[in-house]
Amino acid sequence: MLNENHALIFDFPEFKQDIVYLNYKDEAFQTLSKQYHVLDYDIRQLEVAGSPTDDEHMHQLKVQRANLKDVLFQQLKAHHDKAVATS
């Protein structure tokens, strides 16, 4: 879907507390999260503008976003599972 916001909070609402915590306490997560959100914003802007880029470039951006999301998801899941296990 064009111009869909893929913010982590929207895509992983079950990890909302983990997202907030890791963005505050984990510098590596925060850096990757910022990269992800900038990339998502850039993709949405290209979509709104009628994709003033070639298909291959848009595909590369979306693959990069998906790969970042996978890495962030694994970190979120690991943090969540650890938090649940210690509570």
C-alpha positions as CSV (number, residue, x, y, z in Angstrom):
1,M,0.0,0.0,0.0
2,L,1.3,3.4,-0.9
3,N,2.3,5.9,1.7
4,E,1.7,3.4,4.5
5,N,3.5,4.4,7.7
6,H,5.6,1.4,8.9
7,A,6.6,2.9,12.3
8,L,7.7,0.2,14.7
9,I,5.0,1.2,17.1
10,F,2.3,0.6,14.5
11,D,3.8,-2.6,13.1
12,F,4.6,-4.1,16.5
13,P,2.1,-2.7,19.0
14,E,2.7,-5.7,21.3
15,F,6.3,-4.5,21.8
16,K,5.4,-0.8,22.5
17,Q,7.0,-0.8,26.0
18,D,10.1,-2.6,24.6
19,I,10.4,-0.1,21.8
20,V,10.2,2.9,24.2
21,Y,12.7,1.3,26.6
22,L,15.2,0.2,24.0
23,N,15.1,3.6,22.3
24,Y,15.9,5.2,25.7
25,K,18.4,2.7,27.1
26,D,20.1,1.0,24.1
27,E,22.2,3.2,21.9
28,A,22.7,0.6,19.2
29,F,18.9,-0.1,19.0
30,Q,18.2,3.7,19.0
31,T,20.6,4.2,16.1
32,L,19.1,1.4,14.0
33,S,15.6,2.6,14.9
34,K,16.4,6.1,13.7
35,Q,17.9,4.7,10.4
36,Y,14.7,2.6,9.9
37,H,12.4,5.5,10.5
38,V,14.3,7.9,8.2
39,L,14.3,5.2,5.5
40,D,10.6,4.6,5.9
41,Y,9.9,8.3,5.7
42,D,12.1,8.6,2.6
43,I,10.2,5.7,0.9
44,R,6.8,7.3,1.8
45,Q,7.9,10.6,0.4
46,L,9.0,9.0,-2.9
47,E,5.6,7.2,-3.1
48,V,3.7,10.4,-2.5
49,A,5.7,12.2,-5.2
50,G,4.8,9.4,-7.7
51,S,8.0,7.5,-7.2
52,P,10.5,9.9,-9.0
53,T,13.0,7.1,-8.9
54,D,13.5,3.9,-10.9
55,D,11.9,0.6,-9.8
56,E,15.2,-1.0,-8.9
57,H,16.1,1.9,-6.5
58,M,12.7,1.7,-4.9
59,H,13.1,-2.0,-4.5
60,Q,16.5,-1.7,-2.9
61,L,15.2,0.9,-0.4
62,K,12.3,-1.4,0.5
63,V,14.6,-4.4,0.9
64,Q,16.9,-2.3,3.1
65,R,13.8,-1.3,5.2
66,A,12.7,-4.9,5.5
67,N,16.2,-6.0,6.6
68,L,16.4,-3.3,9.2
69,K,12.9,-4.2,10.5
70,D,14.0,-7.9,10.8
71,V,17.0,-6.9,12.9
72,L,15.0,-4.6,15.1
73,F,12.3,-7.2,15.5
74,Q,14.8,-9.8,16.7
75,Q,16.2,-7.3,19.3
76,L,12.6,-6.4,20.4
77,K,11.7,-10.1,20.8
78,A,14.9,-10.9,22.7
79,H,14.4,-8.0,25.1
80,H,10.7,-8.9,25.6
81,D,11.4,-12.5,26.2
82,K,14.1,-11.6,28.7
83,A,11.9,-9.2,30.5
84,V,9.1,-11.7,30.7
85,A,11.4,-14.4,32.0
86,T,12.8,-12.2,34.8
87,S,9.4,-10.9,36.0
